[in-house]
């Protein structure tokens, strides 16, 4: 009887061991998958960072529900005056805007969010750290919940100042040329 009991205990122990071994194999497989996913995520993050740095654009995100406005470090360095300047929501961007442009930009943004379609796009002026007026093209894409309420919008800021200055020079040249033709 005690031999039968020992054999039965051994069989149970063996079955438990096989079960633990299978679980360990499964955990090893999951660890390999996690490591692979982590590496892919890191590669994607590096690719994203390089693309942003190479484009010289700034990235922004507005969590509408929490009213948290994120700006990429590059944009903060160019236009902001400190790392925490924009932590108080989207209204924190207003301090950089050229007088009168904030209201127009917010109107455009709200009309886009109400439409729930396409791409948000607005051009406005900001005053950078050196006191220079810079033209910004802001573009973004919104996300809405199941009820159609806006949740967040993510996009980019492109400094278009050189383009607008060139456009003004061309207009002046064209105007000057039209005067000389008289």
C-alpha positions as CSV (number, residue, x, y, z in Angstrom):
1,X,0.0,0.0,0.0
2,X,2.8,2.4,0.8
3,X,4.5,1.6,-2.5
4,X,1.2,2.3,-4.4
5,X,1.0,5.6,-2.5
6,X,4.6,6.5,-3.4
7,X,4.0,5.6,-7.1
8,X,0.8,7.6,-7.1
9,X,2.7,10.6,-5.5
10,X,5.5,10.2,-8.1
11,X,3.0,10.2,-11.0
12,X,1.3,13.3,-9.6
13,X,4.7,15.0,-9.1
14,X,5.7,14.0,-12.6
15,X,2.5,15.4,-14.0
16,X,3.0,18.7,-12.1
17,X,6.6,18.9,-13.3
18,X,5.5,18.5,-16.9
19,X,2.8,21.1,-16.4
20,X,5.4,23.5,-14.9
21,X,7.8,22.8,-17.7
22,X,5.2,23.6,-20.3
23,X,4.3,26.8,-18.5
24,X,7.9,27.7,-18.3
25,X,8.3,27.1,-22.1
26,X,5.2,29.3,-22.7
27,X,6.7,32.1,-20.5
28,X,10.0,31.8,-22.4
29,X,8.1,32.2,-25.7
30,X,6.2,35.2,-24.4
31,X,9.4,36.8,-23.2
32,X,10.9,36.3,-26.7
33,X,7.9,37.9,-28.2
34,X,7.9,40.8,-25.7
35,X,11.6,41.4,-26.4
36,X,10.9,41.4,-30.2
37,X,8.0,43.8,-29.7
38,X,10.1,46.1,-27.5
39,X,12.9,46.2,-30.1
40,X,10.3,47.0,-32.9
41,X,8.8,49.7,-30.7
42,X,12.3,51.2,-30.0
43,X,13.1,51.1,-33.7
44,X,9.8,52.8,-34.5
45,X,10.4,55.5,-31.9
46,X,13.9,56.2,-33.2
47,X,12.5,56.4,-36.8
48,X,9.8,58.8,-35.6
49,X,12.4,61.0,-33.7
50,X,14.7,61.1,-36.7
51,X,11.9,62.0,-39.1
52,X,10.7,64.8,-36.8
53,X,14.2,66.2,-36.3
54,X,14.9,66.0,-40.0
55,X,11.7,67.8,-41.0
56,X,12.4,70.7,-38.6
57,X,8.7,70.6,-37.7
58,X,7.2,70.6,-34.3
59,X,4.7,68.0,-33.1
60,X,1.7,68.8,-30.9
61,X,-1.1,66.9,-29.3
62,X,-4.1,68.3,-27.4
63,X,-5.9,65.9,-25.1
64,X,-9.3,67.6,-25.2
65,X,-10.8,65.7,-22.4
66,X,-8.0,66.5,-19.9
67,X,-7.1,69.8,-21.6
68,X,-3.4,68.8,-21.7
69,X,-1.4,70.4,-24.6
70,X,1.8,68.6,-25.5
71,X,4.5,70.3,-27.7
72,X,7.7,68.6,-28.8
73,X,10.9,69.7,-27.2
74,X,12.2,71.2,-30.5
75,X,9.2,73.4,-30.8
76,X,9.4,74.5,-27.1
77,X,13.1,75.3,-27.7
78,X,12.3,77.5,-30.7
79,X,9.3,79.3,-29.5
80,X,8.7,78.7,-25.8
81,X,10.5,80.1,-22.8
82,X,10.6,77.0,-20.6
83,X,9.9,73.3,-20.4
84,X,6.6,73.7,-18.4
85,X,5.3,76.8,-20.2
86,X,2.6,74.7,-22.0
87,X,1.4,72.5,-19.2
88,X,-1.8,74.4,-18.5
89,X,-3.7,73.3,-21.6
90,X,-4.2,74.7,-25.0
91,X,-4.7,78.3,-23.7
92,X,-1.0,78.3,-22.8
93,X,-0.3,78.6,-26.5
94,X,-2.1,81.9,-26.6
95,X,0.7,83.8,-24.9
96,X,2.9,83.1,-28.0
97,X,0.4,84.2,-30.6
98,X,0.4,87.4,-32.4
99,X,-2.4,89.7,-31.3
100,X,-5.7,88.7,-33.0
101,X,-4.5,85.3,-34.3
102,X,-5.6,83.3,-31.2
103,X,-9.3,83.9,-31.8
104,X,-9.1,83.1,-35.5
105,X,-7.1,79.9,-34.8
106,X,-9.5,78.7,-32.1
107,X,-12.5,79.4,-34.4
108,X,-10.9,77.3,-37.2
109,X,-10.0,74.5,-34.7
110,X,-13.5,74.4,-33.2
111,X,-15.1,74.3,-36.7
112,X,-12.9,71.4,-37.6
113,X,-13.7,69.5,-34.5
114,X,-17.5,70.0,-35.1
115,X,-17.2,68.9,-38.7
116,X,-15.5,65.6,-37.6
117,X,-13.9,65.2,-41.0
118,X,-10.7,65.9,-43.0
119,X,-7.6,67.5,-41.7
120,X,-7.3,70.5,-39.4
121,X,-5.2,73.3,-41.0
122,X,-4.6,76.8,-39.8
123,X,-1.9,79.5,-40.4
124,X,-1.1,82.0,-37.7
125,X,1.7,84.0,-36.3
126,X,3.7,83.5,-33.1
127,X,6.3,85.7,-31.5
128,X,9.4,83.6,-30.7
129,X,11.9,84.0,-27.9
130,X,13.9,86.7,-29.8
131,X,10.7,88.7,-30.3
132,X,10.5,87.8,-34.1
133,X,7.2,87.2,-35.7
134,X,7.1,83.8,-37.3
135,X,4.4,82.3,-39.5
136,X,3.2,78.8,-38.5
137,X,1.3,76.3,-40.5
138,X,-0.5,74.0,-38.1
139,X,-2.1,70.8,-39.3
140,X,-3.7,67.9,-37.4
141,X,-6.0,65.0,-37.3
142,X,-8.8,64.6,-34.7
143,X,-10.1,61.6,-32.9
144,X,-13.7,61.3,-31.6
145,X,-15.4,58.8,-29.2
146,X,-18.3,56.6,-30.0
147,X,-20.8,59.4,-29.2
148,X,-19.0,61.8,-31.6
149,X,-17.3,63.9,-28.9
150,X,-13.7,65.0,-29.7
151,X,-11.1,63.3,-27.6
152,X,-7.8,64.5,-29.0
153,X,-6.1,66.0,-31.9
154,X,-2.5,65.4,-33.0
155,X,-0.5,67.3,-35.6
156,X,2.5,69.3,-36.6
157,X,3.7,72.9,-36.7
158,X,5.7,74.0,-39.6
159,X,7.6,77.3,-39.6
160,X,6.5,78.9,-43.0
161,X,8.1,82.3,-42.4
162,X,10.6,82.1,-45.2
163,X,7.8,81.1,-47.6
164,X,5.6,84.0,-46.6
165,X,8.6,86.5,-46.8
166,X,9.5,85.2,-50.3
167,X,5.8,85.6,-51.3
168,X,5.8,89.2,-50.0
169,X,9.0,90.0,-52.0
170,X,7.5,88.6,-55.1
171,X,4.4,90.7,-54.7
172,X,6.5,93.8,-54.1
173,X,8.6,93.0,-57.2
174,X,5.4,92.4,-59.3
175,X,4.0,95.7,-58.0
176,X,7.3,97.5,-58.7
177,X,7.4,96.0,-62.2
178,X,3.8,97.1,-62.9
179,X,4.7,100.6,-61.9
180,X,7.7,100.7,-64.3
181,X,5.5,99.5,-67.1
182,X,3.3,102.6,-66.9
